[in-house]
Structure formats: structure tokens, C-alpha cells
């Protein structure tokens, strides 16, 4: 029985090669994220600090909900990564901090996941990073703050 229980998590995991570049991502079927991402030694690594829709002096649009703010953040990431010769597919880890709704005390994970699905696990970008989502408190109208780590094999 112990052997069966130990083997079960392995049977539920599927390993997908990230690309010809050698990053390994282990995903559960139907999961929107990778449970494990392995980046080989020698890869260029980029760390993106906590970013809100209003980071860098960009005003948060009036009435922007969690989905809209997370989309703005991912667009910032897309632009910054392009400057490093990377894409959203190179993101291997996300830390998503969401402000709970004051009335319900719940995070808008639905809105955040809808924005996430535009950039990860989509037909044009099927790769999934590992990810954690946590409640937080932010100032002003910010509903989300996201950190990212991206990795890519250096050009020869």
C-alpha cells in the first residue's frame, strides 16, 4: 500500500519539455501551472521585482479590476523581457500577491487567472511557470503585485 501511495504523485505528473532549450516543467494534467520547473546551470536568469499596474508612474486606470490590473502587469513584463531578448515563455516562476476584496475578504483569483490564461497555457504560448498566489495589502487602488523569474539559454 505504501508503494502505491508513493507512486501516485509520480503517476499524476507529466513532464513537458519547455523547448529545445532544456528547461524541464512538470505539470499535472489540467493544472494551470507547473509544479516543478528545473533550469539547467548556465542559463541567463532575470528577476523582475514586485510590479503593480501603477509601478513606474503609470496611473492605474479608474475602475480597473484585478483582471485588468494583472493584464497591465503582464504587458509590462512582456515589454521588459523583450528588452532582454526574452519572452513570456521564458518565465519560470511567478509570485502573485492579490488584495482581498474588503466586502468578502476573498482574493479575485478568477480575474487574476483569466488574465494569466492570456499569457500562459494559451495556444500561442503553452508553457506554464510555477506559481504561488498570496493575499496582501497594497496602497491606493492597486489590486495586484507580481514578481517573476525568467530563464533562457544564452545565445551562442
Secondary structure by P-SEA (a helix, b strand, c coil): caaaaaacccccbbbbcccccbbbbbbccccccccbbbbccccbbbbbcccccccccccccccccaaaaaaaaaaaaaaaaaaaccccccccbbbbbbbccccccccaaaaaaaaaaaccccccccccccbbbbbbcccccccbbbbbbbbbcccc
